Amino acid sequence: MQLTTDLIARNGDHSIAHQHGSGSRLFVCLSGVGTKRHEMPPFEFPGTASDGGRNHILMVAEKRRSWMNDPDLTALIVQEIERIRVQFSITETVTLGNSMGGFMALVLPQLTRIDRAIAFSPQFSMHPEHVPEETRWQYWRRRFPPYRFETVGSLDPERCGHFIFHGDAPEEEIHWRRFPAGRSIHHYILEGTGHNLVAGLKAQGLLARTVQLAAAGKPRLLRLLLEQHYGPCRRGLR
């Protein structure tokens, strides 16, 4: 299937594109830091989020790696979500990201209507006062603009359904144990995994189904799927 993709913005700081879908669900796919410091990170999750061309996708990558603290980028993302929502009669909007992209996916519901946020390995905060143990990503932290979002916030269930996935490695625990807990926050800790748990899910053929179930708001089926491979994984039930 040939999918139409519109390049919305590409400059020295960020790249944004809209891949059209046939249905009424919009995925907002937010890239992580990538592996090449001086290049724009690649778009992430387009194949998984597309679901065979059914879903619209707004893809966002940021060369500055500001963790949603660049006000110009934040305003442009919200503007494009709301434009696509109206222009294409979108009835459901889902954010999706890994690491930095996961943090961004959890912050966006504070700025516009989001139905579900799906975050793999998100940081609770990049601010040294909130997570003083964190020593990764120092290159980017030293270059942040003033913090607009010091943490992921309260994850208000009235705003959005939250599906959050972390590994159980110590460097991940310093973040996930700080996340708000509650029955309506679906937080999964996957045994034997670290920051790159998305690669493990993909290698086992679980990533697409995990995203599908989270996007559909089916936490019980999602937990049963993951527990076949990782054992008890719902935070609070482990």
C-alpha positions as CSV (number, residue, x, y, z in Angstrom):
1,M,0.0,0.0,0.0
2,Q,1.3,3.4,-1.0
3,L,0.8,5.8,1.9
4,T,0.8,9.6,1.6
5,T,3.3,11.4,3.8
6,D,3.3,15.2,4.2
7,L,6.5,16.8,5.4
8,I,5.3,19.6,7.8
9,A,8.6,21.0,9.1
10,R,12.3,20.2,8.7
11,N,14.9,22.6,10.0
12,G,18.0,22.5,12.1
13,D,16.0,21.8,15.2
14,H,13.3,19.4,14.4
15,S,11.5,17.3,11.8
16,I,7.7,16.7,11.7
17,A,5.7,14.6,9.1
18,H,2.2,13.4,8.8
19,Q,1.6,9.9,7.3
20,H,-2.0,9.6,6.2
21,G,-4.3,6.7,7.3
22,S,-7.7,5.4,6.3
23,G,-9.2,5.4,9.7
24,S,-10.1,7.9,12.5
25,R,-7.2,7.2,14.9
26,L,-4.1,9.4,15.1
27,F,-0.9,8.2,16.6
28,V,1.6,10.8,17.6
29,C,5.0,9.1,17.4
30,L,7.8,10.9,19.3
31,S,11.4,9.9,18.6
32,G,14.0,9.3,21.3
33,V,17.6,10.7,21.2
34,G,18.8,8.2,18.6
35,T,22.4,7.1,18.3
36,K,24.1,9.9,16.3
37,R,24.6,13.0,18.4
38,H,25.0,15.5,15.6
39,E,22.2,14.2,13.4
40,M,18.4,14.4,13.5
41,P,17.1,11.2,15.2
42,P,15.1,9.0,12.8
43,F,11.3,8.7,13.1
44,E,10.3,5.9,15.3
45,F,7.4,3.4,15.3
46,P,5.8,4.3,11.9
47,G,5.2,0.7,10.9
48,T,3.9,-0.4,14.3
49,A,1.6,2.6,14.7
50,S,0.3,2.5,11.1
51,D,-1.3,-0.9,11.6
52,G,-1.3,-1.6,7.9
53,G,-2.3,2.0,6.9
54,R,-5.3,2.2,9.1
55,N,-4.0,4.9,11.4
56,H,-2.8,8.4,10.8
57,I,0.7,9.1,12.2
58,L,2.2,12.4,13.2
59,M,6.0,11.7,13.4
60,V,8.2,14.0,15.5
61,A,12.0,14.1,15.8
62,E,14.1,16.7,17.6
63,K,17.7,17.3,17.0
64,R,18.0,19.5,20.1
65,R,16.8,16.7,22.4
66,S,15.1,19.1,24.8
67,W,12.6,16.6,26.4
68,M,9.7,18.8,25.5
69,N,11.2,21.9,26.9
70,D,11.5,23.7,23.6
71,P,8.4,25.9,23.5
72,D,8.5,26.4,19.8
73,L,8.4,22.6,19.1
74,T,5.8,22.0,21.8
75,A,3.5,24.6,20.2
76,L,4.0,23.2,16.7
77,I,3.2,19.6,17.8
78,V,0.0,20.8,19.5
79,Q,-1.0,22.9,16.5
80,E,-0.5,19.9,14.1
81,I,-2.4,17.5,16.3
82,E,-5.4,19.8,16.5
83,R,-5.2,20.5,12.7
84,I,-5.1,16.9,11.8
85,R,-7.8,16.1,14.2
86,V,-10.2,18.5,12.5
87,Q,-9.1,18.0,8.9
88,F,-9.3,14.2,9.0
89,S,-12.2,13.7,11.5
90,I,-10.0,12.1,14.1
91,T,-11.9,10.5,17.0
92,E,-9.0,9.1,19.0
93,T,-5.5,10.4,19.6
94,V,-2.7,8.2,21.0
95,T,0.8,9.3,21.9
96,L,3.7,6.8,21.6
97,G,7.4,7.1,22.4
98,N,10.5,5.5,23.8
99,S,12.9,7.0,26.3
100,M,12.8,10.8,25.6
101,G,9.9,10.1,23.3
102,G,8.1,8.3,26.1
103,F,8.6,11.3,28.4
104,M,7.1,13.5,25.7
105,A,4.2,11.1,25.2
106,L,3.3,11.4,28.9
107,V,3.6,15.2,28.9
108,L,1.5,16.0,25.8
109,P,-1.9,15.2,27.6
110,Q,-1.2,18.3,29.7
111,L,-1.3,20.4,26.5
112,T,-4.1,19.0,24.3
113,R,-6.7,16.2,24.4
114,I,-5.0,12.8,24.2
115,D,-7.0,9.6,24.7
116,R,-4.1,7.3,25.6
117,A,-0.4,7.7,26.2
118,I,2.0,4.8,25.6
119,A,5.5,5.2,27.0
120,F,8.4,2.8,26.8
121,S,11.3,3.4,29.2
122,P,10.3,7.0,29.9
123,Q,12.3,9.1,32.4
124,F,10.4,10.5,35.4
125,S,12.5,13.6,35.1
126,M,15.7,14.9,33.6
127,H,16.0,17.6,36.3
128,P,18.9,16.8,38.7
129,E,16.9,17.9,41.7
130,H,14.2,15.3,41.0
131,V,16.5,12.3,40.0
132,P,19.9,13.1,41.4
133,E,21.1,9.5,40.7
134,E,20.7,9.9,36.9
135,T,24.1,10.3,35.1
136,R,23.1,9.5,31.6
137,W,22.4,12.0,28.8
138,Q,24.5,14.7,30.4
139,Y,25.5,16.1,27.0
140,W,21.8,17.0,26.3
141,R,21.0,18.0,29.9
142,R,23.7,20.7,29.9
143,R,22.1,22.2,26.8
144,F,18.5,22.3,27.9
145,P,16.5,25.5,27.6
146,P,14.7,26.5,30.8
147,Y,12.7,23.6,32.1
148,R,9.0,23.8,31.2
149,F,8.4,20.2,32.3
150,E,10.5,19.2,35.3
151,T,8.7,15.8,35.7
152,V,6.0,13.8,33.8
153,G,3.5,15.3,36.2
154,S,0.6,13.6,38.1
155,L,-0.6,11.5,35.1
156,D,-4.2,12.6,35.7
157,P,-6.5,9.6,34.7
158,E,-9.3,12.1,34.0
159,R,-7.2,13.5,31.1
160,C,-5.8,10.3,29.6
161,G,-5.3,6.6,29.9
162,H,-1.6,5.8,30.6
163,F,0.3,2.7,29.6
164,I,3.9,2.7,30.8
165,F,6.6,0.1,30.4
166,H,10.0,-0.1,32.2
167,G,12.7,-2.7,32.7
168,D,13.7,-3.8,36.2
169,A,17.3,-2.8,35.9
170,P,18.6,-0.5,38.6
171,E,19.1,2.4,36.3
172,E,15.5,2.2,35.2
173,E,14.2,1.8,38.8
174,I,15.5,5.2,39.8
175,H,12.8,6.5,37.4
176,W,9.9,4.1,37.6
177,R,9.7,4.0,41.4
178,R,9.1,7.8,41.3
179,F,6.1,7.5,39.0
180,P,2.6,8.0,40.4
181,A,0.9,4.8,41.2
182,G,-2.8,4.0,40.9
183,R,-5.3,1.5,39.5
184,S,-5.9,3.6,36.4
185,I,-2.2,4.0,35.6
186,H,-1.2,0.9,33.8
187,H,2.5,0.5,34.7
188,Y,4.4,-2.7,33.7
189,I,7.8,-3.6,35.0
190,L,9.4,-6.3,32.7
191,E,11.7,-8.6,34.5
192,G,15.3,-9.1,33.1
193,T,15.1,-6.0,30.8
194,G,16.8,-2.6,30.8
195,H,16.4,0.7,29.0
196,N,16.2,-1.0,25.5
197,L,13.2,-3.1,26.3
198,V,11.5,-2.1,23.0
199,A,14.2,-4.1,21.1
200,G,13.4,-7.2,23.2
201,L,9.7,-6.9,22.6
202,K,10.3,-6.5,18.9
203,A,12.6,-9.5,18.8
204,Q,10.0,-11.7,20.5
205,G,7.3,-10.5,18.1
206,L,5.4,-8.7,20.9
207,L,5.8,-5.0,20.1
208,A,3.0,-4.6,17.6
209,R,0.5,-6.5,19.8
210,T,1.6,-4.6,22.9
211,V,1.0,-1.2,21.2
212,Q,-2.3,-2.4,19.7
213,L,-3.7,-3.5,23.1
214,A,-2.5,-0.4,24.9
215,A,-4.0,1.9,22.2
216,A,-7.3,0.0,22.5
217,G,-7.3,0.5,26.3
218,K,-7.2,-3.2,27.2
219,P,-4.9,-3.5,30.2
220,R,-6.0,-7.0,31.3
221,L,-5.3,-8.6,27.9
222,L,-2.0,-6.7,27.7
223,R,-0.9,-7.9,31.2
224,L,-1.8,-11.5,30.3
225,L,0.3,-11.2,27.1
226,L,3.3,-9.8,28.8
227,E,3.2,-12.2,31.8
228,Q,3.5,-15.2,29.4
229,H,7.0,-14.0,28.7
230,Y,8.1,-11.9,31.7
231,G,6.2,-13.2,34.7
232,P,4.2,-10.9,37.0
233,C,4.7,-7.4,35.6
234,R,2.0,-5.1,36.7
235,R,3.5,-2.6,39.1
236,G,2.0,-3.2,42.6
237,L,1.3,-6.8,41.7
238,R,4.9,-8.0,41.2
